[in-house]
Amino acid sequence: MFLLKRNRKLFEKINQYLDIGSNDIQLFGEAVNHYIAHGNDTTFERLKKRVSEIEEEADTLLHDIENFLIEKSLLPESRSDFKKLLERYDDIIDCTQDVLIYLYTRNVFIPEFIKEDMKDMVTISITCSKQVKNAIQDLLGKRKEIKNFVHSINEFESQCDDIQAETAKKIFNSDIDKFDKIILVELLKIIANLTDYCEDAADHIMVINIKRVV
């Protein structure tokens, strides 16, 4: 069904795109953890700007890949499936910028009692995103570990949801300002979107893999 590996240039572009996304997500983690420790300072602004630049780089390469898919590579159905998968991975990349912009524009105050929970959510999100990259690469390769990768992605998404719910409960039970509670709970939701997008990508990976088997 797939002809990707026969087209070396396209295969290399896709792996380059996945690597750019991985770099973006890693830098995102550094930026959020710095914000939690130091707030909205010049270092955070620099990291946020770099994440934005990487996101633009990823968008440019994704557009190039999509044109390549149309012009030279796959059958229409396969082309559509893989285009949607790459768009799901792009959602993950875009979400990292959403979190940083939210922190920057709202100048969010992070109370001490939820800092470790937020760090845990970020760590899980990064690990989950790496598993999406691994699953896509396996989909393009020997396809021996796809189910294991997808299972771990679903587990990480569930863990992140649990932390989000418990942390939101802590926030609402605290004595901080009501407006700050709303801002913080919305921040948790945006961070949790990362693993939601990972799960979306995992679902699409499984659909493509089943089609290839059939």
Salt bridges, closest charged atoms under 4 A:
GLU12 OE2 - ARG8 NE 3.15
ASP19 OD1 - LYS133 NZ 2.71
ASP41 OD2 - HIS34 NE2 2.90
GLU53 OE1 - ARG50 NH1 3.26
ASP64 OD2 - LYS13 NZ 2.52
GLU77 OE2 - LYS211 NZ 3.36
ASP81 OD2 - LYS211 NZ 3.01
GLU87 OE2 - LYS83 NZ 2.57
ASP91 OD2 - ARG88 NE 3.11
GLU112 OE1 - LYS115 NZ 3.21
GLU116 OE2 - LYS119 NZ 3.52
ASP117 OD2 - LYS170 NZ 2.77
GLU155 OE2 - HIS151 NE2 3.99
